[in-house]
């Protein structure tokens, strides 16, 4: 019932998604590389660290104020500038001023395809966790931006419009993007491949929860026979800072829309206060908001380290994923975590805590 409520009639039949033939494709892909993997010697891991990363010059980045994608260019620049500031502060032994954690949890990360992820899930010596990171599909505020740009309004002006979507759900296109992703999850996330999620963690934003449910239609909280937990973690979001698309619905509203998802962490964060208190929080400078985002992604890494689950699906939005991959994880090679996630994109990464 919940899947039909999320995407109406757009979802394929269960047999089309998880049919035997589809599952065997994922299993066959793993079988084809089995001999090669068994005979390949893993190169020694060289631990890199962001603390010694060279600062980058972002003065040449042109912000396209009349383009719907400028938001991510601006926020990406601000985030990387914040990371550079943190790096400089580390060298000057002043990093506690920016990130109030005397000893950060660090983890080396390796980007991998789903075949490699299936092997990493069984490689307990090399990897502590296998993360499946995904960005939500196109949401209604993206479509609203396009419509507003066509009549000459900027992003800032459209955000002030009374009809601007608040905590938007996916568009039809966004549902289609996630349905396409569901065919990949059917291929590789099953008993035959051994790559089965132990935990789903979603942002409180409705588009992120909806996207994960469409991408994994047979493993949602009310459908899965494995009773895989679904947890909403508020560390997976950025503070709204005046952007209506980042406003959060109340836990009660979210429970009605997405039954079976655990919203206790969101309720704890609110501490009994109305969610509007969080949404209407006074705006802060962009740099300060990115420092807060870096804290959140770091705290999330600490949170999953303490969890017993091994294969974890994480569904969030572009800016949070950028902070998590660029700042909190230490990718090898280093530049692997720098690309912004596209709408409806999924990446797998194996991590080893230091």
C-alpha positions in Angstrom: 0.0 0.0 0.0 2.8 2.4 0.8 4.5 2.0 -2.5 1.3 2.6 -4.4 0.8 5.7 -2.4 4.3 7.0 -3.2 4.4 6.5 -6.9 0.8 5.6 -7.9 0.9 3.3 -10.9 4.5 4.1 -12.0 6.2 1.2 -10.2 6.8 -2.0 -12.2 5.3 -5.3 -11.0 7.2 -7.1 -8.3 8.0 -9.9 -10.7 9.5 -7.5 -13.2 11.7 -6.0 -10.5 12.9 -9.1 -8.7 12.3 -11.9 -11.2 14.6 -14.8 -11.3 16.2 -13.8 -14.5 17.0 -10.3 -13.2 18.6 -11.7 -10.1 20.7 -14.1 -12.0 22.2 -11.2 -14.0 23.7 -9.8 -10.8 24.9 -13.2 -9.7 26.4 -13.9 -13.1 28.3 -10.6 -13.0 29.8 -11.6 -9.7 30.6 -15.1 -10.9 32.5 -13.7 -14.0 35.0 -11.9 -11.9 35.3 -14.6 -9.1 38.5 -16.2 -10.4 40.1 -12.9 -11.2 39.3 -11.5 -7.7 40.6 -14.7 -6.0 43.9 -14.5 -7.9 44.5 -10.7 -7.4 46.7 -9.5 -4.6 45.2 -6.5 -2.9 47.7 -3.5 -3.0 48.8 -2.2 0.4 46.6 0.6 1.7 48.2 4.0 2.0 46.3 6.1 4.5 45.7 9.6 3.1 44.3 12.4 5.2 42.5 15.6 4.4 44.6 17.4 7.0 47.5 17.7 4.5 45.4 18.5 1.5 46.6 21.4 -0.5 44.2 24.4 -0.5 42.3 25.0 -3.7 41.7 28.3 -5.4 37.9 28.8 -6.1 38.1 32.4 -7.2 37.7 31.4 -10.8 34.4 29.6 -10.2 31.6 31.6 -11.9 28.2 31.4 -10.2 25.4 31.2 -12.7 22.8 33.1 -10.8 20.1 32.6 -13.5 20.7 28.8 -13.8 18.9 26.3 -11.6 22.2 24.5 -10.9 23.9 27.6 -9.5 22.8 26.6 -6.0 25.0 23.6 -6.0 28.0 25.5 -7.6 27.7 28.2 -4.9 27.3 25.7 -2.1 30.0 23.4 -3.4 32.4 26.4 -3.4 31.4 27.3 0.1 31.8 23.8 1.4 35.3 23.4 -0.2 36.3 26.8 1.1 35.2 25.7 4.6 37.3 22.5 4.3 40.3 24.5 3.2 39.8 26.7 6.3 39.6 23.7 8.5 42.8 22.3 6.9 44.6 25.5 7.6 43.2 25.5 11.2 44.6 22.0 11.7 48.0 23.1 10.7 47.7 26.0 13.2 46.3 23.7 15.9 43.1 25.7 16.0 40.7 23.2 14.4 38.7 22.7 17.6 37.3 26.2 17.0 35.7 25.1 13.8 34.8 21.4 14.4 34.3 20.9 18.1 35.6 17.3 18.2 39.1 16.9 19.7 39.5 13.5 18.0 37.6 13.0 14.8 36.6 9.5 13.6 38.3 8.9 10.3 37.8 6.2 7.7 39.6 5.3 4.5 37.1 5.0 1.6 37.4 3.1 -1.7 34.9 3.8 -4.5 33.6 0.6 -6.1 31.0 -0.8 -8.4 28.3 -3.2 -7.1 30.2 -6.3 -8.1 33.1 -5.1 -6.0 30.7 -4.1 -3.2 29.3 -7.6 -3.1 32.9 -8.9 -2.5 33.7 -6.1 0.0 30.7 -7.1 2.1 32.3 -10.5 2.7 35.9 -9.1 3.1 35.8 -8.4 6.9 39.6 -7.8 7.0 39.7 -5.0 4.4 36.4 -3.2 5.1 34.4 -2.5 8.2 31.3 -1.2 6.4 30.0 -1.1 2.8 27.9 2.0 2.2 25.4 2.5 -0.6 25.1 6.2 -1.0 22.3 7.6 -3.0 20.9 11.0 -3.9 17.1 11.5 -4.3 15.5 11.9 -7.7 14.2 15.1 -9.2 11.8 16.8 -6.8 9.0 19.3 -7.3 11.1 22.3 -6.3 13.5 21.5 -9.2 10.5 21.7 -11.6 9.3 24.9 -9.9 12.8 26.5 -10.4 12.6 25.7 -14.1 9.2 27.2 -14.4 10.2 30.4 -12.6 13.4 30.8 -14.6 11.3 30.7 -17.8 9.4 33.7 -16.6 12.6 35.5 -15.6 12.7 34.9 -11.9 15.9 34.1 -10.1 16.3 31.3 -7.6 16.2 33.8 -4.7 12.9 35.3 -6.0 11.3 31.9 -6.6 12.1 30.8 -3.0 10.0 33.7 -1.8 7.0 32.7 -3.8 4.0 31.5 -1.7 3.6 28.5 -4.0 7.2 27.3 -3.6 7.1 23.6 -2.7 7.9 23.0 1.0 9.6 19.7 1.8 8.7 18.5 -1.7 8.1 15.0 -2.9 9.4 13.7 -6.3 8.1 14.6 -9.7 7.1 12.0 -12.2 10.5 12.3 -13.7 12.1 11.8 -10.3 10.0 8.7 -9.7 11.2 7.3 -13.1 14.8 8.0 -12.1 14.4 5.9 -8.9 12.5 3.2 -10.7 15.4 2.9 -13.1 17.6 2.5 -10.0 15.3 -0.2 -8.7 16.3 -2.4 -11.6 19.9 -2.2 -10.5 19.1 -2.9 -6.9 17.1 -6.0 -8.1 20.1 -7.2 -10.0 22.6 -7.0 -7.1 20.9 -6.7 -3.8 19.7 -10.3 -3.2 20.6 -13.6 -1.6 22.4 -14.8 -4.7 24.9 -12.0 -4.7 25.2 -11.8 -0.9 24.9 -8.0 -1.1 21.9 -7.4 1.2 21.3 -4.2 3.1 21.4 -4.6 6.9 20.1 -1.0 7.5 18.5 1.8 5.6 19.2 5.3 6.9 17.3 8.2 5.4 17.2 12.0 5.7 14.1 13.5 7.2 13.4 15.2 3.9 10.5 13.5 2.2 12.1 13.3 -1.2 15.0 11.3 0.3 12.7 8.8 2.0 10.5 8.4 -1.0 13.5 7.8 -3.3 14.9 5.1 -1.1 11.6 3.3 -1.0 11.1 3.4 -4.7 14.7 2.3 -5.3 14.3 -0.7 -2.9 10.6 -1.6 -3.4 10.8 -5.1 -2.0 12.8 -4.1 1.1 10.6 -1.3 2.5 9.7 -1.6 6.2 6.2 -2.9 5.5 7.1 -5.3 2.7 10.4 -6.8 3.5 10.4 -10.4 4.9 13.9 -9.7 6.4 12.6 -7.0 8.8 15.5 -4.7 7.8 15.3 -1.6 9.9 14.6 1.8 8.3 15.9 4.7 10.4 15.4 8.5 9.8 18.5 10.3 11.1 18.5 14.1 11.2 22.3 14.1 10.9 21.7 13.4 7.2 20.3 16.9 6.4 21.6 20.4 6.2 20.0 23.2 8.2 17.3 24.9 6.1 18.9 28.4 6.4 15.8 30.0 4.7 15.4 27.5 1.9 11.9 26.1 1.8 12.9 22.9 0.0 15.0 22.1 3.1 12.1 22.6 5.6 11.3 19.4 7.5 7.8 17.9 8.0 6.8 17.0 11.5 7.5 13.4 12.8 3.8 12.8 12.9 3.3 13.8 9.3 6.3 11.7 8.2 5.0 8.6 10.1 1.6 9.0 8.3 3.3 9.2 4.9 6.0 6.6 5.5 4.8 4.0 8.0 7.4 1.6 9.2 10.3 4.1 9.3 11.7 4.9 12.7 11.6 8.6 13.4 12.7 8.5 17.0 16.0 10.3 16.3 14.2 13.2 14.7 11.8 13.4 17.7 14.8 13.4 20.1 16.5 16.2 18.1 13.3 18.3 18.3 13.1 17.7 22.0 9.3 18.3 22.1 9.6 21.6 20.2 7.5 22.3 17.1 9.3 21.5 13.8 8.7 25.1 12.7 11.1 26.2 15.3 13.8 24.3 13.4 12.6 25.4 9.9 12.4 29.1 10.8 15.7 29.2 12.5 17.5 32.5 11.8 19.7 32.4 8.7 23.4 32.2 9.2 26.3 33.0 6.8 26.9 30.3 4.2 30.4 29.6 5.6 28.9 29.0 9.0 26.2 26.7 7.6 28.8 24.6 5.9 30.9 24.3 9.1 27.7 23.0 10.7 27.2 20.6 7.8 30.7 19.2 8.2 29.9 18.6 11.9 26.8 16.7 10.9 28.5 14.4 8.4 31.3 13.7 10.9 28.8 12.8 13.6 27.0 10.5 11.2 30.3 8.7 10.5 30.7 8.2 14.3 27.1 7.0 14.4 27.5 4.3 11.8 30.8 3.2 13.4 28.9 2.4 16.5 26.1 0.5 14.7 26.4 -3.3 14.3 25.1 -3.3 10.7 27.6 -3.9 7.9 25.9 -3.0 4.6 24.1 0.3 5.0 22.0 2.2 2.4 22.2 6.0 3.0 19.7 8.3 1.2 20.2 12.0 1.4 20.6 15.2 -0.7 23.5 16.5 -2.8 25.1 19.0 -0.3 25.1 16.5 2.6 26.6 13.7 0.4 29.2 16.2 -0.8 30.3 17.0 2.7 30.3 13.3 3.8 32.4 12.2 0.8 34.7 15.2 0.5 35.3 15.9 4.2 34.3 13.0 6.5 35.7 10.2 4.4 39.3 9.9 3.2 39.0 8.6 -0.3 41.8 6.7 -2.0 42.5 8.1 -4.5 41.7 11.4 -2.9 39.7 13.1 -5.7 37.1 10.3 -5.9 34.8 11.9 -3.4 34.7 15.4 -4.9 32.1 15.0 -7.7 28.6 16.2 -6.8 26.0 13.4 -6.9 23.5 13.7 -9.8 19.8 13.3 -9.2 18.9 9.7 -8.7 22.6 8.6 -8.5 23.8 5.7 -6.4 27.4 5.0 -5.4 29.0 2.2 -3.4 32.0 2.6 -1.1 33.9 0.3 1.2 35.3 2.0 4.3 37.9 1.0 6.9 38.0 2.9 10.2 41.4 4.1 11.4 
